[in-house]
Amino acid sequence: MWVTRSTFWALGLTMTAVFASPVEKRARGPWMAINSDFPDPSFVQDAEGAWYAFSTNGNGKRIQVARSDDFNTWTLLDIEALPTLAGWETEIDHWAPDVIRRNDGYYVMYYSGEAKEMVRHHCVGVAVSRDRDPRGPYVPNEMPLSCRLDQGGSIDPAGFLDKDGSRYVVFKVDGNSIGHGGDCNNGVPPLVSTPILLQKVGDDGFTPIGDAVQILDRDDTDGPLVEAPNLILHGDTYFLFYSTHCFTDPKYDVRWATSKSITGPYVKTGQKLFQTGDYGLTSPGGGTVCGCGDRMLFHGFCEPNKRCTYAANLAINGDQVTLL
């Protein structure tokens, strides 16, 4: 999810209208949910049970939105979820949005935006729905949740509600954006750290409580980075899903680590939920898993320069995650 992604979207940004082509669920394995350039998908369920997915900029929108009644077939909506911007961000590169529903019925969107202070590097922004409608529009806060520009920036946020009602946001410190070149700008030694941080926030979903803590980082098995964190609690175990390697690399995948405490330590299982070649997928990653632990959305290249969104059903048993 480094800056080179913008070149992959040049074609998508010139399109005036694109609609999803629902595909029937396969008998086994993932199925294509949105046949359009819809990378880094996340999703939320509204009070009536409908599902809404959100995606990185593309198809002429800063933040894309899709809807489904059953999680199987999805329709890409012709709306802009983030029509206005905060003063700190530029017009380009709005990446990896994630939306949560607060206790008061309003929705909070976390996203990555390019910082005017240091272009080509990013901060985690926050926007709140104007009404109790997950489609938005969302109004951005004037202050970002995290920047850490001296470490490369902050990207890939995802919200989490713990069993005691506490709220958190996980995100990646984008160290590879200040790397030394090569794969995702971090393939040339010395490789830069790309840690995943956990920030506790207030009931509003965005006021920081204390300092962020590191819960994961890359190692040699991950290639140049770890990114796209997504945290859920299943039983008494915290599952941190994440992607490894560069999003343009066939080695891009989804893995998970587990912990008995929200602040860690998180132990990498070393297992890949799926990888290139499985079920005909190419560079699958950027996944978001439902808090219920039984379904997910992720992206993969369906054509050159086009990352479609796929859906899958999951089963969790102990610390093992199985694709159904």
N, C-alpha and C positions, 0 to 999 in steps of 0.2 A: 504493500500500500504506500510505496514511496512516490515521489513526485512524478516519475515517468508514467504513471497511470493516466495523466491528462492526455497524453498522445493517443492512448487507446480509445478515448472518448470523443476525439475530434469529429468523427463521422456522426456519432449519436447526437452531438450538440446541434447539428444542422437540420435535424429532422423536426418537423412541425407536429406530427402526431403519430404515435406508435401505440398499438394495442396488444395486450397479451393474447396468446393463442393457447387456451387451456388444452392440456393433453391428458388423456385418461391415465389414471394411476396404473402403474405396472403391477404385475402379480407379485414381484419381489424387487426390493431395492428402491432407490430414489426415482422420482419422476420429474419431468420438467414442469414447473409450476408457472413460470412467466417467461415466455419466449420473446424476450426483448433484452436490451442491455440494462440490467438491473442488478449491479454488483453490491456486495456487502449487505445483504438483506437482514433486517431485524423485523420483529413483529410484536403486536400487542392485541389483546382481545378487549372489545368494548363491553359495556354493561349488558348489552342485549345478546352477546355471544358471537358477533361478527369479528372476523380477523382482519387486521390491517398490517400491511408490510411496508417498510420504508427502505430507501436505497440511496446510495451515492448519486451525485449529480449525473444527469444523462437525459437524453430525449428532450432537451430544452428546459429542464427543471433543475433547480438547485437541490431540492429534496424530492424524490419520486415517492408516490404512494400507490399501493395496490390493495384490493379488497377481496375477501373470500368469505363465503358463508359456511364452508365445510373443510377448509384447509387443503382441499384437493385441487380445486380449480380456482384460478385467480384472474382478476381483471385489473389491468393497469388503468388508473384514473388520470384524467387530463386536468390535474390541479397542481398548483404550486403550494407546498406545505410551508415554505419559508419565504414569503413575499418580501419581507424587509430584513435588513441586516443590522448588526451592531456596529459601533464605530471602530472597533478594533480589527475587523475582518475585511478582506477584499472580496471581489465579486466571484472569484473562481474557487474551484476545488473544495466543494462541500462533501465530505466523505463520511461514510459509515454511520448514519444516524441510528439512534436507538431511542425508543419511546416507552415510557412507563405511565401507568394510570395511578394517580395519587388517591389518597383516601377521600379527598373532597370531590373526586370525579373529574378534575382537570388532568390534562396530560402534559408531561414534561419530555422534551426532546433533547437528547445529548447529540452533539455532532462535532466533526472536525472542520475547522475553517482556517484559511490561510491568514496569517498575521501580517498586518501592514507594517509592523515594527521590524519584521524579518521575513520578507517574502520567500516563498518556497518552503517555509516552515509553518507549523500549525499549532493552534490552541484548541482545547475542548470548549466549545460553546454550549450554552443552555438556552432553550426557548420554551415558553409555556403557552399552551393552547389558549386562544382568546375565549373560547367557549368549551363546553364539555363534549367536544367533537374530536375524535382522534385524527381526522383528516386535516385539522387546523382551521384557519391559519395559526401559525405559531409566532409568538412575539419574542425576539431574542432579548436576553438580559444584556445590560451594557458591559458587564464584567464577565470574562470567561472563567470557567471553573479551574482550568489548569493550562499553563503555557510551557514552562520549563524550556524556554528557547535556548538557553545556554547548554542544554543537554540534547538539543535537536528538535524540541517541541513535544506536544501531546496530541495523540490521535486515538481513534478506535474506542470511544467510550461505550459502556454498557451499564445500565442500572440493575440493582439487585435489592430485593426486600428480604430481610432475614426473618427467621421464625419468631423473634422477639419484637418485630415491627421496626427494627432499625433499617435505615436505608444506606446503601453504598453505591459507589460508581467505580468500576474497574476501567483502566485505560492503559495504553502503551506509551512509554517515553520513546519518541521516534529517533533513537540514536543513529540509526543507519542513514538518516538524512544529513548527518555530518560525518559520514564514514569516509573511507579512502578510495572509493571506486569499486568497480566490479559488480557482482550480483547484488541488485537492489542497493547499490552504493556501499555495500558492506562486505564485499568478497575479498578485499585486499587487506592483509594484516598490517597493523594490529586491528582486529575487529572490535567494533564499538558495542557497548552494552545496549540492549533494547528491553529494559525491564518492564514488567507489568506491575502497576501500582493499584492499591485499593484505598479509596478515599471515603470515609464515612461522611454522610451529609444529613441535614435536618429533615423534618417531615415535609418541607417544601420541595425536597428533591435536589437542592443545589447549594444550600449554605454549608460550607465545610465545617466539620467538627474534628478538631485535631489535625495532625499531619497525615499525609498519605504514607502508606507502608508498602514496601516491595514484597510481592508474593511469588514472583517467578522471573526468570531471565533466560536468555538464550544460552545454549552450550553447543559444542561441536556437532551434536546430532541434529541440531535445528537449522543448520546452514547460517545465513546471515542474520536471522531475526526470529523472534516470536511476535505474534500480533493477533488482532481480532479476538481479544479475550471475551469470554461469556461465562458468567458464574451462576450456578444453580445449587440448590440444596435438595438432596434426595435421601430420605431417611435421616440418618445422622452424619452423612458424608457430604462435604462440599466438593462439587465437580467444577473445575476450571477448564473449559474448552478453549482451544487456541489453535492458530495456524502457524506452520513453520515454513521456512524457505521463502523465496521471492514469489509474488503472485503470478509472475510471468513464467515461472519455472515449472516443468512437469512434476517436480518434487513437492510442490505446494500441496498441503494436506490439512486435515483436522485431527488433532490429538487431544488428550486430556490429562490433567493431573488431579490428585485428590488430597483432601485434608479433613481432619476431624475438627479443626478450628478455622473460623473464617479468615483469620490473619495468618494462617499457615502453621508449620511449614507445609507446602504443597509438594507432593511427590509425583514426578512424571512417571506415567505408566510405560511410556515408550511405544504405545500402541497407536496405530493409525485407524481412525474410524473409516476412512476410505482414502483412496489415492488415485492418481492417473491410471487409467486402464480398468479400474473397477466400474462395472455397469456402464461402460462406454464414456466415463467422465474424463475431462481434461483439466488439470490444475484445479481440483475442487478445494474450496476453502471459504474463509470469511463466514463461518457458520454461526447461527444463533439457535440455541436449544430452548424449548419451552421449559418454564419452571416446573411443569408437571413431569418433565423428563421423558415424554413419549413421542415427541415430534420436533422437527427442525427445518430450517431453511438455510441454504448455502448457495454459493455461486460457483460456476465453472465455465470455461470457454466452450461455447456452443458453435461459434464460428471464429475465424481470426478477428481479433480486436472487439469481440462481443462476448460479454459474460452474462449468461442467462441465470435465472434463479431456479433451483431445484428444491423439492421437498422430500422428506424421508420420515419414516416411522422408526422409533427407537424402543429399546427395552434396556432397563438398568437393573442389574442384579449384583448386589454388593458393590464392588468398585469397578465392575465390568459394564461396558456400554456396547450394545449389539445393534447393528443395523438390521431392520426387519425387511 
